[in-house]
Amino acid sequence: MNFEDFLQNPDTLFILDKESKKVLLSLEGLPKDHERFIHSMGLINYNIVLLEAEGWKYISGKYDLLPIDFCGVSSENYSILFDDKYTVLIKTSQKLKDLYGNIKNKPLDKLFLEKGVEATGSVSEFGDILDYKGDFTDEEIKIFDSIINTNDVLFKLQAEMLSMISGLIWYPLVGWFIKGENITLCSSLGKWAVTDSNTFKCYI
């Protein structure tokens, strides 16, 4: 995640240095008492995502997300982005909203044929596999869908809490992503796609 780009972006609302817990940018109107929650949210989320990616690589090695560049969680209006150093709040770009919408609304067989897409699928709110396209064994897709469903549930809960604490409307979510060096996993909550990271860069 390029810190300088976000520091100069007019849509950036808040930047927190995770190591020092120092606020590097905060626009007027944002409450001060939500900084500790945002720090914890960014720190925990990055560690969870890193654990998932490392476990997945050990189990399968297909669609390897490591090393992780940065991750994001988006509502219609706002996104929270985090890597190992910073947590950033930013207005959700139209390009990112279009990406989530495309994943959510396009049939799997058509989504699978799009440029850069290497795998795609859908999972119920209870974690049941509904359908998928890609190079998975039966055991691998169970684990992969569990990762998707776990993050769907976790990020929904965090969005509700962040909405109450920050006063900004973070719910309902439109999706989340994990951007690795070569592969990016993106979920529109119930439907997901694995794309090459060069393709994903066009949406950030």
C-alpha positions as MATLAB code, in Angstrom:
seq = 'MNFEDFLQNPDTLFILDKESKKVLLSLEGLPKDHERFIHSMGLINYNIVLLEAEGWKYISGKYDLLPIDFCGVSSENYSILFDDKYTVLIKTSQKLKDLYGNIKNKPLDKLFLEKGVEATGSVSEFGDILDYKGDFTDEEIKIFDSIINTNDVLFKLQAEMLSMISGLIWYPLVGWFIKGENITLCSSLGKWAVTDSNTFKCYI';
ca = [
       0.000    0.000    0.000;
       1.589    3.268   -1.098;
       1.252    5.569    1.899;
       2.208    8.705   -0.034;
      -0.594    8.154   -2.561;
      -3.205    8.003    0.202;
      -1.732   10.986    2.055;
      -2.239   13.115   -1.058;
      -5.587   11.627   -2.095;
      -8.448   14.112   -1.474;
     -10.798   11.205   -0.656;
      -8.635   10.007    2.254;
     -10.324   10.669    5.608;
      -7.969    9.158    8.156;
      -4.511    7.541    8.362;
      -3.187    5.708   11.408;
       0.363    4.458   11.901;
      -0.198    1.022   13.451;
       3.184    0.714   15.163;
       3.182    4.068   16.962;
      -0.653    4.367   17.063;
      -0.101    7.934   15.844;
      -2.793    9.580   13.717;
      -1.095   10.980   10.615;
      -4.210   12.446    9.017;
      -7.704   13.063   10.357;
     -10.297   15.328    8.789;
     -12.550   17.519   10.883;
     -15.791   15.902   11.896;
     -14.405   12.454   12.675;
     -14.802   11.540   16.358;
     -11.555   11.095   18.290;
     -12.673    8.157   20.427;
     -12.826    5.712   17.519;
      -9.050    5.690   16.959;
      -8.392    2.817   19.358;
     -11.084    0.674   17.712;
      -9.737    1.402   14.225;
      -6.219    0.548   15.365;
      -7.414   -2.781   16.794;
      -9.521   -3.479   13.729;
      -6.641   -2.913   11.319;
      -4.169   -4.862   13.434;
      -6.417   -7.863   14.027;
      -7.689   -8.011   10.462;
      -4.208   -8.008    8.976;
      -3.080  -10.775   11.328;
      -6.176  -12.877   10.586;
      -5.749  -12.452    6.833;
      -2.054  -13.307    7.094;
      -2.869  -16.450    9.093;
      -5.488  -17.490    6.533;
      -3.120  -16.920    3.626;
      -0.279  -18.847    5.270;
      -2.589  -21.725    6.191;
      -4.046  -21.834    2.689;
      -0.575  -21.934    1.114;
       0.394  -24.805    3.405;
      -2.800  -26.746    2.559;
      -2.904  -26.107   -1.189;
      -0.521  -23.607   -2.755;
      -3.027  -22.795   -5.509;
      -3.980  -19.122   -5.857;
      -1.224  -18.102   -3.425;
      -2.023  -14.774   -1.709;
       1.418  -14.380   -0.137;
       3.093  -11.995    0.211;
       0.106   -9.791    1.088;
       0.290   -6.206   -0.159;
      -2.791   -4.822    1.594;
      -6.445   -5.584    2.339;
      -9.677   -3.630    2.263;
     -13.274   -3.652    3.476;
     -15.844   -1.439    1.741;
     -19.296   -0.025    2.304;
     -21.083    1.999   -0.353;
     -19.546    5.196    1.018;
     -16.342    4.268    2.838;
     -13.482    1.776    2.745;
     -10.964    0.795    5.410;
      -7.607   -0.340    4.012;
      -4.820   -1.914    6.012;
      -1.369   -3.430    5.636;
       1.353   -4.241    8.170;
       2.106   -0.550    8.776;
      -0.961    1.638    8.214;
      -4.729    1.736    8.495;
      -6.468    4.118    6.086;
     -10.091    5.292    5.888;
     -11.079    6.518    2.454;
     -14.207    7.197    0.435;
     -15.012    4.133   -1.680;
     -14.080    4.786   -5.291;
     -16.580    4.185   -8.079;
     -14.153    1.742   -9.687;
     -14.087   -0.389   -6.546;
     -17.888   -0.279   -6.244;
     -18.133   -1.367   -9.890;
     -15.832   -4.322   -9.170;
     -17.924   -5.522   -6.226;
     -21.101   -5.031   -8.284;
     -19.700   -6.998  -11.200;
     -18.816   -9.940   -8.960;
     -22.186   -9.839   -7.227;
     -24.368   -9.566  -10.337;
     -22.587  -11.489  -13.074;
     -23.261  -15.262  -13.474;
     -20.302  -17.409  -12.459;
     -19.732  -18.891  -15.902;
     -19.450  -15.396  -17.417;
     -17.387  -14.016  -14.537;
     -14.962  -16.927  -14.868;
     -14.283  -15.992  -18.500;
     -13.362  -12.370  -17.753;
      -9.790  -11.196  -18.214;
      -7.622  -11.888  -15.187;
     -10.173  -14.060  -13.349;
      -8.663  -17.382  -12.294;
     -11.417  -18.749  -10.047;
     -14.847  -17.720   -8.813;
     -17.633  -19.095   -6.695;
     -20.563  -18.539   -4.380;
     -21.149  -19.518   -0.759;
     -24.266  -19.353    1.435;
     -24.432  -17.204    4.571;
     -24.036  -20.450    6.526;
     -20.807  -21.360    4.710;
     -22.281  -23.949    2.339;
     -20.656  -24.260   -1.102;
     -23.187  -23.259   -3.746;
     -21.057  -23.332   -6.901;
     -17.523  -22.617   -8.074;
     -15.271  -22.442  -11.114;
     -11.552  -23.047  -10.799;
      -8.835  -25.555  -10.021;
      -9.906  -26.996   -6.645;
     -10.258  -30.452   -5.183;
     -13.329  -31.124   -3.023;
     -11.312  -30.647    0.167;
      -9.650  -27.466   -1.085;
     -12.915  -25.761   -2.008;
     -14.324  -26.522    1.458;
     -11.381  -24.732    3.065;
     -11.427  -21.869    0.568;
     -15.155  -21.275    1.003;
     -14.691  -21.375    4.775;
     -12.157  -18.549    4.459;
     -14.633  -16.542    2.370;
     -17.553  -17.133    4.734;
     -15.506  -16.389    7.861;
     -14.383  -13.028    6.477;
     -17.893  -12.194    5.227;
     -19.275  -12.665    8.751;
     -16.337  -10.993   10.525;
     -16.315   -7.880    8.349;
     -20.121   -7.479    8.557;
     -19.887   -7.455   12.346;
     -17.025   -4.966   12.312;
     -18.935   -2.698    9.927;
     -21.901   -2.570   12.281;
     -19.639   -1.737   15.209;
     -17.671    0.853   13.237;
     -20.933    2.535   12.167;
     -21.975    2.934   15.804;
     -18.557    4.107   17.020;
     -17.535    6.433   14.191;
     -20.897    7.926   13.270;
     -20.157    7.123    9.616;
     -22.462    4.744    7.785;
     -20.369    1.613    7.228;
     -23.230   -0.812    6.866;
     -24.306   -2.603    4.774;
     -20.981   -3.659    3.295;
     -20.484   -4.142   -0.436;
     -17.364   -6.315   -0.176;
     -13.776   -6.903    0.863;
     -10.486   -7.909   -0.761;
      -7.049   -9.328   -0.007;
      -4.427   -8.130   -2.485;
      -1.379  -10.343   -2.753;
       1.676   -9.771   -4.886;
       0.365  -11.948   -7.718;
      -3.188  -12.936   -6.781;
      -6.099  -10.948   -5.321;
      -9.156  -12.438   -3.609;
     -12.262  -10.237   -3.733;
     -15.664  -10.998   -2.180;
     -18.988   -9.247   -2.712;
     -20.372  -11.117    0.331;
     -21.573  -14.500   -0.864;
     -19.820  -14.390   -4.241;
     -16.096  -14.171   -4.805;
     -13.446  -14.012   -7.495;
      -9.715  -14.664   -7.601;
      -7.970  -12.387  -10.086;
      -4.376  -11.658  -10.969;
      -3.207   -8.604   -9.037;
      -2.233   -6.656  -12.147;
      -5.867   -6.742  -13.245;
      -7.036   -5.755   -9.754;
      -4.751   -2.688   -9.709;
      -7.062   -1.051  -12.259;
      -9.777   -0.798   -9.584;
      -7.750    0.892   -6.820;
];
